[in-house]
């Protein structure tokens, strides 16, 4: 299962984009989105999803 960025909560800070080991995050319309086909929840790379770990907005990134 992939993660999803809640667009209405995304501040557009871009902290998540460079942390994704799968290049699943990109900017779209001033906020960021996660490509569910590329998101692996960082399995095989990290113990926890890095986008969630670095996001400054609590609850902005959730499991889809």
C-alpha positions in Angstrom: 0.0 0.0 0.0 1.3 3.5 -0.9 1.2 6.8 1.0 -0.8 9.8 -0.1 -0.2 13.5 0.5 -3.3 15.4 1.6 -3.2 18.3 -0.9 -5.2 20.7 1.4 -2.7 20.2 4.1 0.5 20.3 2.1 2.5 23.5 2.6 4.6 22.9 -0.6 7.8 23.0 1.4 9.4 20.2 -0.7 11.1 18.5 2.3 9.6 15.1 1.2 10.7 15.1 -2.4 14.5 14.6 -2.1 14.0 12.0 0.7 12.0 9.5 -1.4 14.4 6.6 -2.4 12.0 5.7 -5.3 11.5 9.1 -6.8 7.8 8.7 -6.2 7.1 12.3 -5.1 6.8 15.3 -7.4 5.3 18.8 -7.4 2.0 19.4 -9.0 0.1 22.7 -8.8 2.0 24.1 -5.8 1.7 21.0 -3.6 3.3 17.5 -3.8 1.9 14.2 -4.9 3.0 10.6 -4.4 2.9 8.2 -7.4 1.3 5.1 -5.8 2.9 2.9 -8.5 6.4 3.9 -7.3 5.8 4.2 -3.5 7.0 1.2 -1.5 6.7 2.9 1.9 10.5 2.8 1.9 10.6 -0.9 2.4 14.0 -2.3 1.7 15.5 1.2 2.2 14.5 2.5 5.6 12.6 1.3 8.7 10.0 4.1 8.4 8.6 6.1 5.5 11.0 9.0 5.0 8.4 11.4 3.6 6.4 11.1 6.8 9.5 11.5 9.0 10.5 14.8 7.4 7.1 16.4 6.8 6.6 19.4 9.0 2.8 19.2 8.8 1.4 16.5 11.1 -1.1 14.2 9.3 -0.3 15.6 5.9 0.9 12.2 4.6 -1.2 9.1 5.2 -1.6 5.6 3.9 -3.7 5.6 0.8 
